[in-house]
Amino acid sequence: MTEFQLVVLDVLMTEWSIVEKDIQVQLKEIKVNVNTNFVFFEPEQIVRVTIKLEYFEEKKPQVTLVNCSVRTDVLITQKSGEKINKQTDVPDPILISIISMAISHSRAIFLSEVKKTVYKGLLLPVTNPVEIYESLKKHFNLATEEKE
């Protein structure tokens, strides 16, 4: 069985915008969109996961109140020292773990920033990294090849 080592190289908030206004809306009326982007850089053996959060008032026209994107870069290596040639060499549970780390980093950075604002009661909803991974497999061709 191949053993992998994960090293978080960078966690960076790449976007933060907020509409500071006289809030007439209750926090429970604010909706959220959570989008995830996944990139595998083969030569560097780095996985980049970006979690984008958009909190908005659900009315016409839709008003975005808070926008936040957090990028997590993770280096994947095999303990044997053998190079990973393509993303399909990495087992699903490892990729799911990376997505889980990215969600945790996003939650922590979002909460540390939003607590300084009028939106301090907003939270990142509970998200299932397995469901996100299954969705990403369809959109980013993350299907792993069967090993014989």
N, CA, C and O atoms as a GROMACS GRO file, in nm:
protein
  592
    1MET      N    1   0.083  -0.118   0.000
    1MET     CA    2   0.000   0.000   0.000
    1MET      C    3   0.088   0.124   0.000
    1MET      O    4   0.182   0.135   0.079
    2THR      N    5   0.057   0.217  -0.089
    2THR     CA    6   0.133   0.341  -0.100
    2THR      C    7   0.094   0.436   0.012
    2THR      O    8  -0.024   0.455   0.040
    3GLU      N    9   0.194   0.495   0.075
    3GLU     CA   10   0.170   0.594   0.179
    3GLU      C   11   0.199   0.732   0.124
    3GLU      O   12   0.296   0.752   0.051
    4PHE      N   13   0.113   0.827   0.159
    4PHE     CA   14   0.127   0.964   0.111
    4PHE      C   15   0.152   1.057   0.228
    4PHE      O   16   0.112   1.030   0.342
    5GLN      N   17   0.217   1.166   0.198
    5GLN     CA   18   0.242   1.270   0.297
    5GLN      C   19   0.182   1.399   0.242
    5GLN      O   20   0.203   1.434   0.126
    6LEU      N   21   0.107   1.470   0.327
    6LEU     CA   22   0.045   1.596   0.288
    6LEU      C   23   0.109   1.709   0.368
    6LEU      O   24   0.125   1.699   0.489
    7VAL      N   25   0.146   1.816   0.298
    7VAL     CA   26   0.204   1.933   0.363
    7VAL      C   27   0.127   2.055   0.314
    7VAL      O   28   0.125   2.084   0.194
    8VAL      N   29   0.063   2.128   0.407
    8VAL     CA   30  -0.006   2.251   0.368
    8VAL      C   31   0.100   2.357   0.344
    8VAL      O   32   0.175   2.394   0.434
    9LEU      N   33   0.104   2.406   0.221
    9LEU     CA   34   0.205   2.505   0.183
    9LEU      C   35   0.156   2.647   0.205
    9LEU      O   36   0.234   2.735   0.244
   10ASP      N   37   0.028   2.670   0.180
   10ASP     CA   38  -0.021   2.807   0.182
   10ASP      C   39  -0.172   2.806   0.205
   10ASP      O   40  -0.243   2.723   0.149
   11VAL      N   41  -0.218   2.897   0.286
   11VAL     CA   42  -0.361   2.925   0.303
   11VAL      C   43  -0.373   3.076   0.289
   11VAL      O   44  -0.310   3.151   0.363
   12LEU      N   45  -0.455   3.119   0.194
   12LEU     CA   46  -0.460   3.260   0.161
   12LEU      C   47  -0.603   3.302   0.132
   12LEU      O   48  -0.673   3.237   0.055
   13MET      N   49  -0.645   3.412   0.193
   13MET     CA   50  -0.774   3.470   0.156
   13MET      C   51  -0.751   3.551   0.029
   13MET      O   52  -0.679   3.651   0.032
   14THR      N   53  -0.809   3.508  -0.080
   14THR     CA   54  -0.784   3.573  -0.209
   14THR      C   55  -0.890   3.677  -0.244
   14THR      O   56  -0.871   3.757  -0.336
   15GLU      N   57  -1.001   3.676  -0.169
   15GLU     CA   58  -1.106   3.774  -0.195
   15GLU      C   59  -1.182   3.801  -0.066
   15GLU      O   60  -1.215   3.708   0.008
   16TRP      N   61  -1.208   3.927  -0.040
   16TRP     CA   62  -1.292   3.966   0.073
   16TRP      C   63  -1.360   4.097   0.037
   16TRP      O   64  -1.294   4.198   0.015
   17SER      N   65  -1.490   4.094   0.032
   17SER     CA   66  -1.566   4.217   0.014
   17SER      C   67  -1.690   4.210   0.099
   17SER      O   68  -1.747   4.103   0.120
   18ILE      N   69  -1.730   4.326   0.146
   18ILE     CA   70  -1.844   4.330   0.237
   18ILE      C   71  -1.922   4.458   0.211
   18ILE      O   72  -1.863   4.564   0.187
   19VAL      N   73  -2.052   4.448   0.217
   19VAL     CA   74  -2.138   4.564   0.206
   19VAL      C   75  -2.179   4.602   0.348
   19VAL      O   76  -2.265   4.538   0.409
   20GLU      N   77  -2.116   4.706   0.400
   20GLU     CA   78  -2.151   4.756   0.533
   20GLU      C   79  -2.268   4.851   0.514
   20GLU      O   80  -2.251   4.963   0.464
   21LYS      N   81  -2.384   4.806   0.552
   21LYS     CA   82  -2.501   4.892   0.538
   21LYS      C   83  -2.587   4.875   0.661
   21LYS      O   84  -2.567   4.785   0.743
   22ASP      N   85  -2.682   4.962   0.672
   22ASP     CA   86  -2.778   4.951   0.781
   22ASP      C   87  -2.861   4.825   0.756
   22ASP      O   88  -2.946   4.824   0.667
   23ILE      N   89  -2.837   4.721   0.833
   23ILE     CA   90  -2.902   4.592   0.806
   23ILE      C   91  -3.047   4.597   0.851
   23ILE      O   92  -3.078   4.621   0.968
   24GLN      N   93  -3.134   4.574   0.756
   24GLN     CA   94  -3.276   4.561   0.784
   24GLN      C   95  -3.317   4.415   0.779
   24GLN      O   96  -3.430   4.380   0.814
   25VAL      N   97  -3.226   4.330   0.736
   25VAL     CA   98  -3.254   4.188   0.719
   25VAL      C   99  -3.203   4.113   0.842
   25VAL      O  100  -3.098   4.147   0.896
   26GLN      N  101  -3.276   4.013   0.883
   26GLN     CA  102  -3.233   3.926   0.992
   26GLN      C  103  -3.126   3.831   0.940
   26GLN      O  104  -3.130   3.792   0.823
   27LEU      N  105  -3.031   3.792   1.025
   27LEU     CA  106  -2.926   3.700   0.982
   27LEU      C  107  -2.985   3.570   0.929
   27LEU      O  108  -2.930   3.512   0.835
   28LYS      N  109  -3.095   3.523   0.985
   28LYS     CA  110  -3.155   3.398   0.939
   28LYS      C  111  -3.213   3.410   0.799
   28LYS      O  112  -3.242   3.308   0.736
   29GLU      N  113  -3.230   3.532   0.748
   29GLU     CA  114  -3.283   3.552   0.613
   29GLU      C  115  -3.172   3.559   0.509
   29GLU      O  116  -3.199   3.565   0.389
   30ILE      N  117  -3.047   3.559   0.554
   30ILE     CA  118  -2.934   3.567   0.462
   30ILE      C  119  -2.902   3.426   0.412
   30ILE      O  120  -2.891   3.333   0.492
   31LYS      N  121  -2.887   3.411   0.283
   31LYS     CA  122  -2.856   3.282   0.220
   31LYS      C  123  -2.709   3.278   0.182
   31LYS      O  124  -2.642   3.382   0.176
   32VAL      N  125  -2.658   3.157   0.156
   32VAL     CA  126  -2.518   3.142   0.121
   32VAL      C  127  -2.503   3.047   0.002
   32VAL      O  128  -2.573   2.946  -0.008
   33ASN      N  129  -2.412   3.081  -0.087
   33ASN     CA  130  -2.366   2.991  -0.193
   33ASN      C  131  -2.224   2.951  -0.158
   33ASN      O  132  -2.142   3.036  -0.123
   34VAL      N  133  -2.194   2.821  -0.166
   34VAL     CA  134  -2.058   2.772  -0.143
   34VAL      C  135  -2.012   2.705  -0.273
   34VAL      O  136  -2.072   2.608  -0.318
   35ASN      N  137  -1.906   2.759  -0.332
   35ASN     CA  138  -1.850   2.702  -0.454
   35ASN      C  139  -1.708   2.655  -0.427
   35ASN      O  140  -1.632   2.718  -0.353
   36THR      N  141  -1.673   2.543  -0.489
   36THR     CA  142  -1.540   2.485  -0.469
   36THR      C  143  -1.472   2.467  -0.603
   36THR      O  144  -1.533   2.421  -0.700
   37ASN      N  145  -1.345   2.503  -0.608
   37ASN     CA  146  -1.264   2.481  -0.728
   37ASN      C  147  -1.144   2.395  -0.688
   37ASN      O  148  -1.089   2.410  -0.580
   38PHE      N  149  -1.105   2.306  -0.778
   38PHE     CA  150  -1.000   2.209  -0.750
   38PHE      C  151  -0.903   2.208  -0.868
   38PHE      O  152  -0.945   2.195  -0.982
   39VAL      N  153  -0.774   2.221  -0.839
   39VAL     CA  154  -0.672   2.215  -0.945
   39VAL      C  155  -0.557   2.128  -0.895
   39VAL      O  156  -0.513   2.141  -0.781
   40PHE      N  157  -0.508   2.038  -0.982
   40PHE     CA  158  -0.390   1.958  -0.951
   40PHE      C  159  -0.278   2.003  -1.043
   40PHE      O  160  -0.289   1.991  -1.165
   41PHE      N  161  -0.170   2.055  -0.984
   41PHE     CA  162  -0.054   2.097  -1.062
   41PHE      C  163   0.043   1.979  -1.064
   41PHE      O  164   0.111   1.952  -0.965
   42GLU      N  165   0.049   1.910  -1.178
   42GLU     CA  166   0.126   1.785  -1.185
   42GLU      C  167   0.275   1.801  -1.160
   42GLU      O  168   0.330   1.729  -1.077
   43PRO      N  169   0.344   1.894  -1.228
   43PRO     CA  170   0.489   1.898  -1.206
   43PRO      C  171   0.526   1.926  -1.061
   43PRO      O  172   0.624   1.873  -1.009
   44GLU      N  173   0.446   2.011  -0.995
   44GLU     CA  174   0.477   2.050  -0.857
   44GLU      C  175   0.416   1.956  -0.754
   44GLU      O  176   0.453   1.960  -0.637
   45GLN      N  177   0.323   1.869  -0.797
   45GLN     CA  178   0.252   1.776  -0.708
   45GLN      C  179   0.174   1.851  -0.602
   45GLN      O  180   0.171   1.812  -0.485
   46ILE      N  181   0.112   1.961  -0.643
   46ILE     CA  182   0.035   2.047  -0.552
   46ILE      C  183  -0.112   2.042  -0.589
   46ILE      O  184  -0.149   2.050  -0.707
   47VAL      N  185  -0.195   2.028  -0.487
   47VAL     CA  186  -0.340   2.039  -0.505
   47VAL      C  187  -0.382   2.174  -0.448
   47VAL      O  188  -0.346   2.210  -0.336
   48ARG      N  189  -0.458   2.249  -0.528
   48ARG     CA  190  -0.512   2.378  -0.483
   48ARG      C  191  -0.663   2.366  -0.477
   48ARG      O  192  -0.728   2.331  -0.576
   49VAL      N  193  -0.718   2.394  -0.360
   49VAL     CA  194  -0.863   2.395  -0.342
   49VAL      C  195  -0.902   2.536  -0.300
   49VAL      O  196  -0.848   2.590  -0.204
   50THR      N  197  -0.997   2.594  -0.373
   50THR     CA  198  -1.048   2.727  -0.339
   50THR      C  199  -1.195   2.714  -0.300
   50THR      O  200  -1.275   2.659  -0.375
   51ILE      N  201  -1.227   2.767  -0.184
   51ILE     CA  202  -1.364   2.769  -0.135
   51ILE      C  203  -1.411   2.914  -0.145
   51ILE      O  204  -1.351   3.004  -0.086
   52LYS      N  205  -1.520   2.936  -0.219
   52LYS     CA  206  -1.576   3.070  -0.235
   52LYS      C  207  -1.712   3.075  -0.167
   52LYS      O  208  -1.801   2.994  -0.195
   53LEU      N  209  -1.727   3.172  -0.078
   53LEU     CA  210  -1.852   3.191  -0.004
   53LEU      C  211  -1.915   3.322  -0.047
   53LEU      O  212  -1.848   3.425  -0.053
   54GLU      N  213  -2.044   3.317  -0.077
   54GLU     CA  214  -2.117   3.438  -0.112
   54GLU      C  215  -2.245   3.440  -0.030
   54GLU      O  216  -2.333   3.354  -0.047
   55TYR      N  217  -2.256   3.537   0.058
   55TYR     CA  218  -2.375   3.555   0.141
   55TYR      C  219  -2.458   3.666   0.080
   55TYR      O  220  -2.405   3.772   0.044
   56PHE      N  221  -2.588   3.644   0.066
   56PHE     CA  222  -2.672   3.740  -0.003
   56PHE      C  223  -2.812   3.746   0.058
   56PHE      O  224  -2.858   3.654   0.126
   57GLU      N  225  -2.877   3.859   0.029
   57GLU     CA  226  -3.018   3.875   0.063
   57GLU      C  227  -3.098   3.816  -0.052
   57GLU      O  228  -3.071   3.845  -0.168
   58GLU      N  229  -3.193   3.735  -0.019
   58GLU     CA  230  -3.274   3.672  -0.123
   58GLU      C  231  -3.392   3.761  -0.157
   58GLU      O  232  -3.504   3.740  -0.110
   59LYS      N  233  -3.366   3.859  -0.238
   59LYS     CA  234  -3.470   3.948  -0.287
   59LYS      C  235  -3.430   3.995  -0.425
   59LYS      O  236  -3.318   3.971  -0.470
   60LYS      N  237  -3.520   4.061  -0.491
   60LYS     CA  238  -3.493   4.110  -0.626
   60LYS      C  239  -3.464   4.260  -0.619
   60LYS      O  240  -3.546   4.333  -0.564
   61PRO      N  241  -3.354   4.310  -0.672
   61PRO     CA  242  -3.240   4.232  -0.721
   61PRO      C  243  -3.161   4.174  -0.604
   61PRO      O  244  -3.162   4.228  -0.493
   62GLN      N  245  -3.094   4.064  -0.630
   62GLN     CA  246  -3.016   3.997  -0.526
   62GLN      C  247  -2.899   4.087  -0.485
   62GLN      O  248  -2.829   4.141  -0.570
   63VAL      N  249  -2.880   4.103  -0.356
   63VAL     CA  250  -2.774   4.188  -0.303
   63VAL      C  251  -2.672   4.101  -0.231
   63VAL      O  252  -2.704   4.035  -0.132
   64THR      N  253  -2.548   4.100  -0.282
   64THR     CA  254  -2.441   4.027  -0.216
   64THR      C  255  -2.390   4.110  -0.100
   64THR      O  256  -2.350   4.226  -0.117
   65LEU      N  257  -2.391   4.050   0.019
   65LEU     CA  258  -2.349   4.121   0.140
   65LEU      C  259  -2.203   4.092   0.176
   65LEU      O  260  -2.129   4.183   0.214
   66VAL      N  261  -2.163   3.965   0.163
   66VAL     CA  262  -2.026   3.925   0.198
   66VAL      C  263  -1.977   3.828   0.092
   66VAL      O  264  -2.046   3.734   0.054
   67ASN      N  265  -1.856   3.853   0.045
   67ASN     CA  266  -1.788   3.765  -0.051
   67ASN      C  267  -1.654   3.726   0.009
   67ASN      O  268  -1.579   3.813   0.054
   68CYS      N  269  -1.623   3.598   0.010
   68CYS     CA  270  -1.496   3.553   0.068
   68CYS      C  271  -1.447   3.431  -0.009
   68CYS      O  272  -1.522   3.336  -0.030
   69SER      N  273  -1.322   3.434  -0.051
   69SER     CA  274  -1.259   3.318  -0.114
   69SER      C  275  -1.130   3.286  -0.039
   69SER      O  276  -1.050   3.374  -0.008
   70VAL      N  277  -1.113   3.156  -0.011
   70VAL     CA  278  -0.994   3.112   0.060
   70VAL      C  279  -0.931   2.998  -0.020
   70VAL      O  280  -0.998   2.901  -0.056
   71ARG      N  281  -0.802   3.012  -0.048
   71ARG     CA  282  -0.727   2.913  -0.126
   71ARG      C  283  -0.634   2.836  -0.034
   71ARG      O  284  -0.563   2.894   0.048
   72THR      N  285  -0.635   2.703  -0.048
   72THR     CA  286  -0.545   2.616   0.028
   72THR      C  287  -0.460   2.536  -0.071
   72THR      O  288  -0.515   2.467  -0.157
   73ASP      N  289  -0.328   2.546  -0.059
   73ASP     CA  290  -0.236   2.469  -0.143
   73ASP      C  291  -0.172   2.360  -0.059
   73ASP      O  292  -0.117   2.386   0.048
   74VAL      N  293  -0.179   2.237  -0.110
   74VAL     CA  294  -0.126   2.122  -0.036
   74VAL      C  295  -0.030   2.045  -0.128
   74VAL      O  296  -0.064   2.010  -0.241
   75LEU      N  297   0.090   2.020  -0.078
   75LEU     CA  298   0.188   1.938  -0.148
   75LEU      C  299   0.161   1.791  -0.114
   75LEU      O  300   0.147   1.756   0.003
   76ILE      N  301   0.152   1.707  -0.217
   76ILE     CA  302   0.133   1.564  -0.196
   76ILE      C  303   0.259   1.492  -0.241
   76ILE      O  304   0.306   1.509  -0.354
   77THR      N  305   0.314   1.411  -0.151
   77THR     CA  306   0.430   1.329  -0.188
   77THR      C  307   0.406   1.186  -0.142
   77THR      O  308   0.329   1.160  -0.049
   78GLN      N  309   0.473   1.095  -0.208
   78GLN     CA  310   0.470   0.956  -0.163
   78GLN      C  311   0.587   0.937  -0.069
   78GLN      O  312   0.697   0.987  -0.094
   79LYS      N  313   0.563   0.865   0.039
   79LYS     CA  314   0.672   0.844   0.137
   79LYS      C  315   0.789   0.771   0.075
   79LYS      O  316   0.902   0.784   0.121
   80SER      N  317   0.763   0.694  -0.031
   80SER     CA  318   0.870   0.621  -0.100
   80SER      C  319   0.962   0.714  -0.178
   80SER      O  320   1.070   0.675  -0.221
   81GLY      N  321   0.916   0.840  -0.197
   81GLY     CA  322   0.994   0.936  -0.276
   81GLY      C  323   0.960   0.932  -0.423
   81GLY      O  324   1.006   1.017  -0.500
   82GLU      N  325   0.879   0.835  -0.465
   82GLU     CA  326   0.839   0.825  -0.604
   82GLU      C  327   0.750   0.943  -0.641
   82GLU      O  328   0.664   0.984  -0.563
   83LYS      N  329   0.771   0.997  -0.761
   83LYS     CA  330   0.695   1.113  -0.807
   83LYS      C  331   0.553   1.073  -0.843
   83LYS      O  332   0.529   0.966  -0.898
   84ILE      N  333   0.459   1.161  -0.811
   84ILE     CA  334   0.320   1.142  -0.852
   84ILE      C  335   0.307   1.203  -0.990
   84ILE      O  336   0.325   1.324  -1.007
   85ASN      N  337   0.276   1.122  -1.090
   85ASN     CA  338   0.274   1.169  -1.227
   85ASN      C  339   0.145   1.235  -1.269
   85ASN      O  340   0.144   1.319  -1.359
   86LYS      N  341   0.036   1.199  -1.205
   86LYS     CA  342  -0.092   1.260  -1.241
   86LYS      C  343  -0.187   1.247  -1.122
   86LYS      O  344  -0.165   1.166  -1.032
   87GLN      N  345  -0.290   1.328  -1.125
   87GLN     CA  346  -0.386   1.331  -1.014
   87GLN      C  347  -0.449   1.195  -0.991
   87GLN      O  348  -0.484   1.162  -0.878
   88THR      N  349  -0.465   1.116  -1.096
   88THR     CA  350  -0.530   0.986  -1.081
   88THR      C  351  -0.446   0.888  -1.001
   88THR      O  352  -0.494   0.781  -0.964
   89ASP      N  353  -0.319   0.923  -0.972
   89ASP     CA  354  -0.235   0.839  -0.886
   89ASP      C  355  -0.269   0.857  -0.738
   89ASP      O  356  -0.223   0.780  -0.654
   90VAL      N  357  -0.348   0.959  -0.707
   90VAL     CA  358  -0.381   0.990  -0.568
   90VAL      C  359  -0.517   0.929  -0.535
   90VAL      O  360  -0.615   0.956  -0.604
   91PRO      N  361  -0.523   0.846  -0.431
   91PRO     CA  362  -0.650   0.783  -0.394
   91PRO      C  363  -0.756   0.884  -0.348
   91PRO      O  364  -0.724   0.990  -0.295
   92ASP      N  365  -0.882   0.848  -0.370
   92ASP     CA  366  -0.994   0.934  -0.332
   92ASP      C  367  -0.987   0.982  -0.186
   92ASP      O  368  -1.006   1.101  -0.162
   93PRO      N  369  -0.960   0.893  -0.089
   93PRO     CA  370  -0.959   0.940   0.051
   93PRO      C  371  -0.858   1.051   0.078
   93PRO      O  372  -0.882   1.136   0.163
   94ILE      N  373  -0.746   1.051   0.007
   94ILE     CA  374  -0.646   1.157   0.023
   94ILE      C  375  -0.703   1.290  -0.029
   94ILE      O  376  -0.689   1.394   0.036
   95LEU      N  377  -0.766   1.286  -0.146
   95LEU     CA  378  -0.824   1.407  -0.204
   95LEU      C  379  -0.939   1.459  -0.117
   95LEU      O  380  -0.954   1.580  -0.101
   96ILE      N  381  -1.018   1.370  -0.061
   96ILE     CA  382  -1.126   1.410   0.030
   96ILE      C  383  -1.069   1.476   0.156
   96ILE      O  384  -1.125   1.574   0.205
   97SER      N  385  -0.958   1.424   0.206
   97SER     CA  386  -0.892   1.484   0.322
   97SER      C  387  -0.845   1.626   0.291
   97SER      O  388  -0.855   1.716   0.375
   98ILE      N  389  -0.794   1.646   0.171
   98ILE     CA  390  -0.748   1.779   0.131
   98ILE      C  391  -0.865   1.876   0.124
   98ILE      O  392  -0.855   1.990   0.168
   99ILE      N  393  -0.976   1.831   0.068
   99ILE     CA  394  -1.096   1.915   0.062
   99ILE      C  395  -1.144   1.949   0.203
   99ILE      O  396  -1.184   2.062   0.230
  100SER      N  397  -1.140   1.852   0.291
  100SER     CA  398  -1.180   1.875   0.430
  100SER      C  399  -1.092   1.980   0.497
  100SER      O  400  -1.141   2.066   0.570
  101MET      N  401  -0.961   1.974   0.473
  101MET     CA  402  -0.870   2.074   0.528
  101MET      C  403  -0.903   2.213   0.472
  101MET      O  404  -0.902   2.312   0.545
  102ALA      N  405  -0.933   2.219   0.342
  102ALA     CA  406  -0.965   2.348   0.279
  102ALA      C  407  -1.093   2.407   0.339
  102ALA      O  408  -1.101   2.528   0.360
  103ILE      N  409  -1.191   2.323   0.366
  103ILE     CA  410  -1.315   2.370   0.429
  103ILE      C  411  -1.285   2.427   0.568
  103ILE      O  412  -1.335   2.533   0.604
  104SER      N  413  -1.204   2.356   0.645
  104SER     CA  414  -1.169   2.403   0.779
  104SER      C  415  -1.094   2.535   0.776
  104SER      O  416  -1.122   2.625   0.855
  105HIS      N  417  -1.000   2.547   0.682
  105HIS     CA  418  -0.926   2.673   0.670
  105HIS      C  419  -1.020   2.787   0.631
  105HIS      O  420  -1.010   2.897   0.685
  106SER      N  421  -1.112   2.760   0.538
  106SER     CA  422  -1.207   2.862   0.494
  106SER      C  423  -1.295   2.907   0.609
  106SER      O  424  -1.319   3.027   0.628
  107ARG      N  425  -1.343   2.810   0.686
  107ARG     CA  426  -1.430   2.842   0.801
  107ARG      C  427  -1.355   2.932   0.901
  107ARG      O  428  -1.409   3.032   0.947
  108ALA      N  429  -1.232   2.897   0.934
  108ALA     CA  430  -1.155   2.973   1.032
  108ALA      C  431  -1.126   3.114   0.984
  108ALA      O  432  -1.143   3.210   1.059
  109ILE      N  433  -1.084   3.129   0.860
  109ILE     CA  434  -1.052   3.262   0.807
  109ILE      C  435  -1.178   3.345   0.795
  109ILE      O  436  -1.179   3.463   0.831
  110PHE      N  437  -1.287   3.285   0.745
  110PHE     CA  438  -1.413   3.359   0.733
  110PHE      C  439  -1.459   3.410   0.870
  110PHE      O  440  -1.493   3.527   0.885
  111LEU      N  441  -1.460   3.322   0.969
  111LEU     CA  442  -1.507   3.362   1.102
  111LEU      C  443  -1.420   3.469   1.165
  111LEU      O  444  -1.470   3.558   1.233
  112SER      N  445  -1.289   3.462   1.143
  112SER     CA  446  -1.200   3.564   1.200
  112SER      C  447  -1.223   3.701   1.135
  112SER      O  448  -1.204   3.803   1.200
  113GLU      N  449  -1.263   3.703   1.009
  113GLU     CA  450  -1.288   3.830   0.940
  113GLU      C  451  -1.429   3.883   0.967
  113GLU      O  452  -1.447   4.002   0.990
  114VAL      N  453  -1.527   3.794   0.963
  114VAL     CA  454  -1.666   3.838   0.974
  114VAL      C  455  -1.701   3.884   1.116
  114VAL      O  456  -1.794   3.962   1.134
  115LYS      N  457  -1.628   3.836   1.217
  115LYS     CA  458  -1.659   3.874   1.355
  115LYS      C  459  -1.636   4.023   1.381
  115LYS      O  460  -1.683   4.077   1.482
  116LYS      N  461  -1.564   4.090   1.291
  116LYS     CA  462  -1.535   4.232   1.306
  116LYS      C  463  -1.642   4.318   1.239
  116LYS      O  464  -1.629   4.441   1.234
  117THR      N  465  -1.749   4.257   1.187
  117THR     CA  466  -1.847   4.329   1.107
  117THR      C  467  -1.988   4.315   1.165
  117THR      O  468  -2.009   4.248   1.265
  118VAL      N  469  -2.081   4.380   1.100
  118VAL     CA  470  -2.222   4.370   1.140
  118VAL      C  471  -2.279   4.232   1.110
  118VAL      O  472  -2.389   4.200   1.154
  119TYR      N  473  -2.205   4.150   1.036
  119TYR     CA  474  -2.251   4.016   0.999
  119TYR      C  475  -2.190   3.908   1.089
  119TYR      O  476  -2.182   3.792   1.049
  120LYS      N  477  -2.147   3.946   1.209
  120LYS     CA  478  -2.071   3.854   1.294
  120LYS      C  479  -2.145   3.726   1.331
  120LYS      O  480  -2.081   3.634   1.381
  121GLY      N  481  -2.272   3.715   1.309
  121GLY     CA  482  -2.346   3.592   1.340
  121GLY      C  483  -2.348   3.492   1.227
  121GLY      O  484  -2.398   3.380   1.243
  122LEU      N  485  -2.294   3.529   1.110
  122LEU     CA  486  -2.294   3.437   0.995
  122LEU      C  487  -2.196   3.324   1.017
  122LEU      O  488  -2.089   3.343   1.076
  123LEU      N  489  -2.232   3.207   0.970
  123LEU     CA  490  -2.145   3.090   0.980
  123LEU      C  491  -2.134   3.023   0.844
  123LEU      O  492  -2.220   3.039   0.758
  124LEU      N  493  -2.027   2.950   0.825
  124LEU     CA  494  -2.015   2.862   0.709
  124LEU      C  495  -2.096   2.738   0.742
  124LEU      O  496  -2.072   2.674   0.844
  125PRO      N  497  -2.192   2.702   0.657
  125PRO     CA  498  -2.275   2.586   0.690
  125PRO      C  499  -2.192   2.457   0.694
  125PRO      O  500  -2.085   2.447   0.634
  126VAL      N  501  -2.245   2.360   0.766
  126VAL     CA  502  -2.181   2.229   0.771
  126VAL      C  503  -2.178   2.175   0.628
  126VAL      O  504  -2.280   2.172   0.559
  127THR      N  505  -2.061   2.133   0.585
  127THR     CA  506  -2.045   2.081   0.450
  127THR      C  507  -1.979   1.943   0.455
  127THR      O  508  -1.891   1.919   0.538
  128ASN      N  509  -2.022   1.856   0.368
  128ASN     CA  510  -1.970   1.720   0.364
  128ASN      C  511  -1.862   1.713   0.255
  128ASN      O  512  -1.894   1.727   0.137
  129PRO      N  513  -1.736   1.691   0.292
  129PRO     CA  514  -1.629   1.687   0.192
  129PRO      C  515  -1.646   1.574   0.091
  129PRO      O  516  -1.600   1.586  -0.023
  130VAL      N  517  -1.711   1.465   0.130
  130VAL     CA  518  -1.735   1.354   0.035
  130VAL      C  519  -1.832   1.399  -0.074
  130VAL      O  520  -1.810   1.370  -0.192
  131GLU      N  521  -1.938   1.470  -0.036
  131GLU     CA  522  -2.034   1.520  -0.135
  131GLU      C  523  -1.968   1.621  -0.229
  131GLU      O  524  -1.992   1.620  -0.350
  132ILE      N  525  -1.885   1.707  -0.173
  132ILE     CA  526  -1.813   1.805  -0.256
  132ILE      C  527  -1.722   1.732  -0.353
  132ILE      O  528  -1.716   1.766  -0.471
  133TYR      N  529  -1.650   1.632  -0.305
  133TYR     CA  530  -1.560   1.556  -0.391
  133TYR      C  531  -1.637   1.487  -0.504
  133TYR      O  532  -1.594   1.490  -0.620
  134GLU      N  533  -1.750   1.426  -0.471
  134GLU     CA  534  -1.830   1.359  -0.575
  134GLU      C  535  -1.875   1.458  -0.681
  134GLU      O  536  -1.875   1.426  -0.800
  135SER      N  537  -1.914   1.576  -0.639
  135SER     CA  538  -1.953   1.680  -0.734
  135SER      C  539  -1.835   1.726  -0.818
  135SER      O  540  -1.848   1.746  -0.939
  136LEU      N  541  -1.718   1.743  -0.754
  136LEU     CA  542  -1.598   1.785  -0.827
  136LEU      C  543  -1.553   1.679  -0.927
  136LEU      O  544  -1.502   1.713  -1.034
  137LYS      N  545  -1.570   1.552  -0.893
  137LYS     CA  546  -1.530   1.444  -0.984
  137LYS      C  547  -1.601   1.460  -1.118
  137LYS      O  548  -1.541   1.437  -1.224
  138LYS      N  549  -1.727   1.499  -1.114
  138LYS     CA  550  -1.804   1.516  -1.238
  138LYS      C  551  -1.758   1.638  -1.317
  138LYS      O  552  -1.748   1.633  -1.439
  139HIS      N  553  -1.730   1.749  -1.245
  139HIS     CA  554  -1.699   1.874  -1.313
  139HIS      C  555  -1.553   1.891  -1.350
  139HIS      O  556  -1.521   1.961  -1.446
  140PHE      N  557  -1.462   1.828  -1.275
  140PHE     CA  558  -1.318   1.848  -1.298
  140PHE      C  559  -1.246   1.721  -1.336
  140PHE      O  560  -1.123   1.716  -1.333
  141ASN      N  561  -1.320   1.618  -1.373
  141ASN     CA  562  -1.261   1.492  -1.418
  141ASN      C  563  -1.161   1.438  -1.315
  141ASN      O  564  -1.045   1.412  -1.347
  142LEU      N  565  -1.208   1.421  -1.192
  142LEU     CA  566  -1.121   1.373  -1.085
  142LEU      C  567  -1.128   1.222  -1.066
  142LEU      O  568  -1.071   1.169  -0.971
  143ALA      N  569  -1.197   1.154  -1.154
  143ALA     CA  570  -1.214   1.010  -1.138
  143ALA      C  571  -1.078   0.943  -1.138
  143ALA      O  572  -0.996   0.965  -1.227
  144THR      N  573  -1.055   0.861  -1.037
  144THR     CA  574  -0.928   0.788  -1.031
  144THR      C  575  -0.938   0.662  -1.113
  144THR      O  576  -1.046   0.604  -1.128
  145GLU      N  577  -0.824   0.621  -1.167
  145GLU     CA  578  -0.820   0.499  -1.247
  145GLU      C  579  -0.815   0.378  -1.157
  145GLU      O  580  -0.758   0.382  -1.047
  146GLU      N  581  -0.874   0.271  -1.203
  146GLU     CA  582  -0.869   0.146  -1.126
  146GLU      C  583  -0.727   0.089  -1.132
  146GLU      O  584  -0.667   0.080  -1.239
  147LYS      N  585  -0.675   0.052  -1.017
  147LYS     CA  586  -0.542  -0.010  -1.012
  147LYS      C  587  -0.559  -0.161  -1.013
  147LYS      O  588  -0.650  -0.215  -0.950
  148GLU      N  589  -0.472  -0.227  -1.085
  148GLU     CA  590  -0.479  -0.374  -1.092
  148GLU      C  591  -0.389  -0.436  -0.990
  148GLU      O  592  -0.382  -0.558  -0.980
   0.00000   0.00000   0.00000
